[in-house]
Amino acid sequence: MSSADCIFCKIARNEIPSKKVYEDEDLFAFHDIRPQAAVHFLSVPKQHVASLLDVDASHAALLGKIFTRIGQLARDQGCGEGFRTIVNTGKVGGQEVYHLHVHVIGGSTPLPAMIKW
């Protein structure tokens, strides 16, 4: 899929409306349209990268920026006591939109366990 057809690229270019959390020259964060908790937003790079399967060393600074920004964004959204980050990768990993994105999920109550062992 090209960036011209990608829904997250369109959101980052403001071609599709969203409830924006944050934006700079490299990143865009917005609330999920189907929230799974009181706080649920996505942090996406503006550069189109399909998934973590496509990341290489040239993306190191971008990934660092995404993850160093998330803590403050989560605190700003009311997740000062903690939150969960999820990066679904590929079909088996549950990825639905093929543009790298990090789900940030939290709120005032503890989240359930991710995986039962």
NORZI-V441879 format. One record per residue. N is the residue number from 1. RES is the residue in one letter. OMEGA is omega in radians with two decimals (999 if undefined). Layout:
N_RES_OMEGA + N_RES_OMEGA
//
This chain:
1_M_3.11 + 2_S_3.11 + 3_S_3.12 + 4_A_-3.10 + 5_D_-3.02 + 6_C_-3.11 + 7_I_-3.14 + 8_F_3.03 + 9_C_3.12 + 10_K_3.09 + 11_I_-3.14 + 12_A_3.10 + 13_R_-3.12 + 14_N_3.06 + 15_E_3.07 + 16_I_-3.11 + 17_P_3.07 + 18_S_3.06 + 19_K_-3.00 + 20_K_3.04 + 21_V_-3.04 + 22_Y_3.03 + 23_E_2.93 + 24_D_-3.06 + 25_E_-3.08 + 26_D_-2.97 + 27_L_3.03 + 28_F_3.08 + 29_A_-3.09 + 30_F_-3.14 + 31_H_3.10 + 32_D_-3.14 + 33_I_3.06 + 34_R_-3.04 + 35_P_3.13 + 36_Q_3.12 + 37_A_-3.14 + 38_A_3.05 + 39_V_3.09 + 40_H_3.08 + 41_F_3.14 + 42_L_3.01 + 43_S_-3.07 + 44_V_2.99 + 45_P_3.06 + 46_K_3.06 + 47_Q_-3.14 + 48_H_3.00 + 49_V_-3.00 + 50_A_-3.11 + 51_S_3.07 + 52_L_3.07 + 53_L_-3.11 + 54_D_-3.11 + 55_V_3.03 + 56_D_-3.07 + 57_A_-3.14 + 58_S_-3.13 + 59_H_-3.03 + 60_A_-3.11 + 61_A_3.14 + 62_L_3.12 + 63_L_3.08 + 64_G_3.14 + 65_K_3.11 + 66_I_-3.03 + 67_F_3.08 + 68_T_3.12 + 69_R_-3.01 + 70_I_-3.11 + 71_G_-3.14 + 72_Q_3.11 + 73_L_3.12 + 74_A_3.08 + 75_R_-3.14 + 76_D_-3.14 + 77_Q_3.08 + 78_G_-3.11 + 79_C_-3.12 + 80_G_3.14 + 81_E_3.12 + 82_G_-3.10 + 83_F_3.09 + 84_R_3.00 + 85_T_-3.13 + 86_I_3.02 + 87_V_3.07 + 88_N_-3.07 + 89_T_3.10 + 90_G_-3.09 + 91_K_-3.12 + 92_V_3.13 + 93_G_3.08 + 94_G_3.14 + 95_Q_3.14 + 96_E_3.10 + 97_V_-3.07 + 98_Y_2.96 + 99_H_-3.11 + 100_L_3.11 + 101_H_3.12 + 102_V_3.02 + 103_H_3.03 + 104_V_-2.99 + 105_I_3.11 + 106_G_-3.12 + 107_G_-3.05 + 108_S_-3.14 + 109_T_3.13 + 110_P_3.11 + 111_L_3.09 + 112_P_3.10 + 113_A_3.13 + 114_M_-3.06 + 115_I_3.06 + 116_K_3.13 + 117_W_999
//
